[in-house]
Amino acid sequence: MAIHADTVIAEIRNSLKQYDTSGLIDDYSLYNYIFSALRKFGNLITTKHEIIIPVRNKRATLPSNFESIQSAMKADKGWVESEIEQDHLQQTYFWKERTEKNNTWNRCQNCSKEYGEKVIVEKIYLHEKETKFCYTNPCYLRISKHTKKDLISKDCNILSNNSPYEITINDKTVHTNFEQGELFIKFYGFEVDEQGKPYIPQSPHEHLETYITYFLKRKIFEDIWLNSDDTSIEGKIQYLLMQEKAEFDYAMSDVKADSLTFKGFAKLERMNKKRTATFEYSLA
């Protein structure tokens, strides 16, 4: 199974009530710190994701849960086939589905010759209604040699090709050699909810959760120490750092062990497929 970030943060707030009531614990910072902690385990605790992101002025921004790229394509915006009407409900349920297909047609009624083009269709469902976005001219990209190796997955399939389009990944920014377009990216990343908040996979002995808890508490105290003259916090920081290092070794052993599988992510992945891309066919 997996634990939502808010559950861990709530436990930390409860254990540090004095600092919480003083407004010294910031959820947004803790979400980012959780991603930082998870990245120390690389692709060992990631799952596959797909996303469409726009390129503007030769730049695009990757999602917060990105860890390493598996493939990428460039495409142009085509058309919208249907529009979703505004739905005023107390609860909203939606998901995305993307497919790549060939469109064929005859240019005249008596023609025997067919014409075609590759089209990627992104469907966004909201209750029983649907918007269908179509993207044209998809083609694979190549990755620049300036991209760090740890941002490229071992099964990346666009390292060497003859594409005229190139991307360079720098942290969470994609730099391109074309001004604008749409990027269809398959990547390994951490599980997140619809708001981008992370999940923490549970290891057999809960060392991963414990490590992240110590990591977050240390970061909280460091932020307090760096922004105040409270020197008494230094001892707490040293204690938490010692515990954090010990739990990291245990957590890494758990992650690498055969007993840690992604069965706990099965339900999350099924949900994720509803709201993220799913390419049914690869490009020819």
Phi and psi in degrees as a GROMACS rama.xvg file:
@    title "Ramachandran Plot"
@    xaxis  label "Phi"
@    yaxis  label "Psi"
@TYPE xy
-136.437  153.83  ALA-2
-110.679  133.289  ILE-3
-73.5262  146.941  HIS-4
-56.9146  -36.8863  ALA-5
-63.1549  -30.8169  ASP-6
-66.3313  -45.023  THR-7
-65.8977  -42.7572  VAL-8
-63.4813  -39.7908  ILE-9
-61.6717  -40.1356  ALA-10
-65.9601  -38.3968  GLU-11
-66.6641  -42.8996  ILE-12
-59.7891  -39.8927  ARG-13
-67.6494  -36.1978  ASN-14
-80.3548  -17.6595  SER-15
-121.756  51.2275  LEU-16
-58.793  -37.0714  LYS-17
-59.8229  -41.7867  GLN-18
-80.5121  -30.8908  TYR-19
-66.6379  -46.0766  ASP-20
-66.6939  -20.9743  THR-21
-86.3084  0.799059  SER-22
73.4699  28.772  GLY-23
-98.8575  3.11985  LEU-24
-114.348  118.926  ILE-25
-110.684  118.461  ASP-26
-60.7137  -43.5627  ASP-27
-58.3583  -43.5482  TYR-28
-64.2852  -37.9712  SER-29
-67.7314  -35.956  LEU-30
-59.7273  -44.956  TYR-31
-65.0261  -38.0965  ASN-32
-66.7874  -34.4896  TYR-33
-63.3838  -43.8678  ILE-34
-60.3275  -40.6191  PHE-35
-61.5022  -41.1141  SER-36
-67.7006  -42.4533  ALA-37
-64.2649  -34.3309  LEU-38
-66.2957  -17.5474  ARG-39
-67.6878  -15.2621  LYS-40
-103.334  2.93464  PHE-41
55.2832  -141.85  GLY-42
-78.3397  1.87592  ASN-43
-64.0502  -25.7119  LEU-44
-126.278  32.9236  ILE-45
-109.799  165.693  THR-46
-132.496  167.822  THR-47
-80.5563  140.939  LYS-48
-137.112  163.553  HIS-49
-139.78  145.519  GLU-50
-153.8  153.287  ILE-51
-110.108  125.193  ILE-52
-130.656  142.592  ILE-53
-80.747  144.965  PRO-54
-104.419  123.687  VAL-55
-134.423  127.991  ARG-56
55.6518  41.1692  ASN-57
66.7276  22.7556  LYS-58
-138.349  148.053  ARG-59
-145.57  151.883  ALA-60
-109.244  127.488  THR-61
-79.863  156.428  LEU-62
-68.8507  159.52  PRO-63
-64.6577  -23.4253  SER-64
-92.3996  7.625  ASN-65
-65.0419  137.364  PHE-66
-123.476  -50.0022  GLU-67
-154.416  149.716  SER-68
-90.5304  141.645  ILE-69
-108.208  -38.8553  GLN-70
-163.858  164.101  SER-71
-153.104  144.73  ALA-72
-131.355  152.006  MET-73
-105.757  141.67  LYS-74
-148.043  166.536  ALA-75
-108.197  149.63  ASP-76
-67.6847  134.848  LYS-77
-105.184  -88.7899  GLY-78
-151.504  165.778  TRP-79
-110.18  122.815  VAL-80
-86.8592  -26.0266  GLU-81
-153.343  154.578  SER-82
-114.572  144.085  GLU-83
-87.8823  130.775  ILE-84
-78.6372  153.652  GLU-85
-64.5016  130.635  GLN-86
-115.583  114.06  ASP-87
-95.3513  94.1943  HIS-88
-132.743  159.143  LEU-89
-71.7174  -32.1493  GLN-90
-125.72  143.082  GLN-91
-123.111  131.592  THR-92
-121.836  126.918  TYR-93
-149.25  158.64  PHE-94
-155.174  166.672  TRP-95
-116.831  150.822  LYS-96
-143.332  129.897  GLU-97
-123.557  137.25  ARG-98
-134.718  152.001  THR-99
-112.857  129.635  GLU-100
-148.267  171.187  LYS-101
-102.356  130.413  ASN-102
-98.774  130.235  ASN-103
-125.966  149.233  THR-104
-159.957  163.543  TRP-105
-102.866  138.165  ASN-106
-79.1018  -17.5522  ARG-107
-145.731  161.715  CYS-108
-62.1228  -37.3897  GLN-109
-96.7126  5.41879  ASN-110
-75.8936  142.928  CYS-111
-99.7836  -14.8987  SER-112
-85.7613  132.509  LYS-113
-101.546  147.918  GLU-114
-118.012  154.85  TYR-115
-154.603  166.518  GLY-116
-154.706  154.454  GLU-117
-85.3255  134.185  LYS-118
-134.451  135.606  VAL-119
-104.521  125.235  ILE-120
-108.784  127.205  VAL-121
-111.734  117.931  GLU-122
-106.177  130.056  LYS-123
-114.637  117.74  ILE-124
-100.62  134.737  TYR-125
-132.059  102.87  LEU-126
58.4614  -121.434  HIS-127
-97.043  4.40646  GLU-128
-103.069  162.93  LYS-129
-148.905  137.666  GLU-130
-115.897  133.982  THR-131
-118.27  112.439  LYS-132
-101.001  130.598  PHE-133
-114.536  134.676  CYS-134
-121.306  139.695  TYR-135
-115.444  168.703  THR-136
53.8703  46.6085  ASN-137
-71.0273  139.49  PRO-138
-151.429  148.476  CYS-139
-69.4719  152.249  TYR-140
-106.129  168.365  LEU-141
-117.128  151.843  ARG-142
-97.3198  132.194  ILE-143
-64.8587  149.568  SER-144
-68.1231  -11.9453  LYS-145
-81.8842  -6.43122  HIS-146
-77.6846  132.711  THR-147
-62.9311  142.108  LYS-148
-62.5178  -31.5795  LYS-149
-74.0599  -6.43531  ASP-150
-96.1037  2.7247  LEU-151
-117.915  125.036  ILE-152
-70.7499  158.688  SER-153
-66.0886  -26.9378  LYS-154
-100.826  22.9388  ASP-155
-61.4035  131.94  CYS-156
-110.225  18.4883  ASN-157
-127.38  25.5954  ILE-158
-70.6086  -36.0423  LEU-159
-135.501  110.161  SER-160
-154.728  175.184  ASN-161
-98.8286  20.6861  ASN-162
-64.3351  139.192  SER-163
-76.4042  -9.56863  PRO-164
-102.272  132.142  TYR-165
-129.581  146.732  GLU-166
-127.941  150.192  ILE-167
-127.101  128.705  THR-168
-101.632  125.029  ILE-169
-127.023  100.957  ASN-170
59.9721  -112.478  ASP-171
-106.048  13.6738  LYS-172
-115.145  134.106  THR-173
-102.592  124.097  VAL-174
-103.717  134.315  HIS-175
-121.071  163.7  THR-176
-98.8503  18.698  ASN-177
-131.739  149.882  PHE-178
-66.8442  -46.7931  GLU-179
-153.808  165.661  GLN-180
155.392  -164.385  GLY-181
-124.297  135.383  GLU-182
-103.577  128.251  LEU-183
-106.249  108.452  PHE-184
-116.688  129.901  ILE-185
-99.7633  130.843  LYS-186
-149.47  162.307  PHE-187
-94.9079  132.378  TYR-188
-154.386  176.318  GLY-189
-87.1054  151.445  PHE-190
-70.816  134.426  GLU-191
-135.551  161.858  VAL-192
-88.2197  -172.839  ASP-193
-63.543  -20.4305  GLU-194
-95.9753  2.76217  GLN-195
84.3002  9.77238  GLY-196
-81.168  137.599  LYS-197
-79.0346  153.356  PRO-198
-102.225  150.057  TYR-199
-113.404  116.85  ILE-200
-65.2966  140.938  PRO-201
-87.3144  124.127  GLN-202
-86.6692  162.925  SER-203
-53.0391  -38.487  PRO-204
-110.971  15.1005  HIS-205
61.7457  22.4039  GLU-206
-68.9854  -33.2784  HIS-207
-64.9294  -45.6192  LEU-208
-63.0038  -42.3711  GLU-209
-64.3621  -42.5945  THR-210
-58.8579  -46.8636  TYR-211
-65.1845  -34.9663  ILE-212
-62.9519  -46.8828  THR-213
-62.9709  -40.4837  TYR-214
-60.1545  -46.2268  PHE-215
-66.6072  -42.2905  LEU-216
-62.9489  -41.0491  LYS-217
-61.6835  -43.488  ARG-218
-63.7152  -37.3094  LYS-219
-61.1586  -48.9475  ILE-220
-67.6601  -34.8819  PHE-221
-63.7435  -42.0666  GLU-222
-62.8027  -40.4066  ASP-223
-65.0815  -44.5238  ILE-224
-64.0282  -41.2424  TRP-225
-71.3218  -19.1669  LEU-226
-111.931  16.9425  ASN-227
-153.594  178.291  SER-228
-103.886  18.3298  ASP-229
-78.8716  91.3946  ASP-230
-75.9257  -14.5566  THR-231
-67.8647  -15.5282  SER-232
-74.6087  -20.4251  ILE-233
-57.015  -40.4507  GLU-234
-63.8004  -38.3312  GLY-235
-66.0052  -38.8152  LYS-236
-63.4244  -43.6576  ILE-237
-64.2653  -40.7105  GLN-238
-63.4649  -47.6762  TYR-239
-63.8728  -37.654  LEU-240
-64.3245  -39.1734  LEU-241
-64.7463  -45.316  MET-242
-65.8528  -39.1294  GLN-243
-61.633  -45.1797  GLU-244
-63.3909  -40.9163  LYS-245
-65.2436  -44.2628  ALA-246
-69.2008  -29.444  GLU-247
-62.4182  -43.2982  PHE-248
-62.5295  -43.1376  ASP-249
-63.941  -43.0934  TYR-250
-64.0145  -40.8323  ALA-251
-64.1975  -38.7162  MET-252
-64.0129  -40.0544  SER-253
-63.3645  -44.6543  ASP-254
-63.4782  -39.8272  VAL-255
-78.5316  -19.3623  LYS-256
-68.4796  150.806  ALA-257
-63.4961  -23.0654  ASP-258
-71.3165  -18.2447  SER-259
-92.7458  106.897  LEU-260
-118.418  179.832  THR-261
-98.8192  21.5022  PHE-262
-61.9096  -33.289  LYS-263
-66.6827  -19.204  GLY-264
-92.8572  -1.66472  PHE-265
-56.1829  -48.9368  ALA-266
-64.9437  -41.3762  LYS-267
-62.7976  -38.8146  LEU-268
-67.2221  -38.0235  GLU-269
-63.2742  -40.3913  ARG-270
-66.8629  -38.2408  MET-271
-64.8515  -34.8244  ASN-272
-65.1514  -25.4527  LYS-273
-75.0539  -28.3775  LYS-274
-110.368  -2.67828  ARG-275
-124.107  -179.208  THR-276
-74.497  149.594  ALA-277
-140.6  105.429  THR-278
-82.8182  121.872  PHE-279
-81.4466  -30.1071  GLU-280
-134.644  144.763  TYR-281
-83.735  161.115  SER-282
-69.9315  143.097  LEU-283
